Amino acid sequence: DTEVTQTPKHLVMGMTNKKSLKCEQHMGHRAMYWYKQKAKKPPELMFVYSYEKLSINESVPSRFSPECPNSSLLNLHLHALQPEDSALYLCASSQVGRFLSGNTIYFGEGSWLTVV
Amino acid sequence: AQKITQTQPGMFVQEKEAVTLDCTYDTSDQSYGLFWYKQPSSGEMIFLIYQGSYDEQNATEGRYSLNFQKARKSANLVISASQLGDSAMYFCAMREGNGGFKTIFGAGTRLFVKA
């Protein structure tokens, strides 16, 4: 079983709604990630938090707003999304440092988002 | 620039047989890590195996082994004794050894295991 848990598993939201995706990891990792994955494509990096600070924002539209309340939690706040934002959103975590073997990214089960 | 290439969009294998999924990579760095992930239709990305650029031996994890040929820049995944539950999408990925957070993924290979 994965030690990165995501809720909800499925979310359907209207374009005017505000919703949040939540992620929690129990691996003691200090880096947490949000990825977006469209059908039949590899995951695309959206955000990275390192030691609870935003480290990478891959030019993601402001309708996606990440939040890292503590080292175990990561949220993705959604507002005024478009139908093309429908995708699988994957949360992940890893250690921080220069030792590659310890920096393996571990993913959660994903949240399937449909924007109507 | 870094690049991961998986040239097999889909593969079929008979149950209990071995299968090799191809992966080639391109990087100018000397230190990097190579990863394979499995993604069933449920969506979860499952880490399978890791190979470091300085590792002299091929990595193995149970039925999974990584055929690492550094000079050819290839990192093929070998699954032995295929099972029906192995049917999934498989992604090869690379991360450079500079302490950065970016992992590059290949396009993926869809594996179908036949009974």
Interface residues (C-beta under 8 A of the other chain):
Chain A: T2 A31 Y33 K40 K41 P42 P43 L45 V48 S50 S55 I56 L88 L90 A92 S94 V96 G97 R98 L100 S101 N103 T104 I105 Y106 F107 G108 E109 G110 W112
Chain B: S31 Y32 G33 F35 Y37 S42 G43 E44 M45 I46 F47 Y50 G52 F91 R95 G97 N98 G99 F101 K102 T103 F105 G106 A107 G108
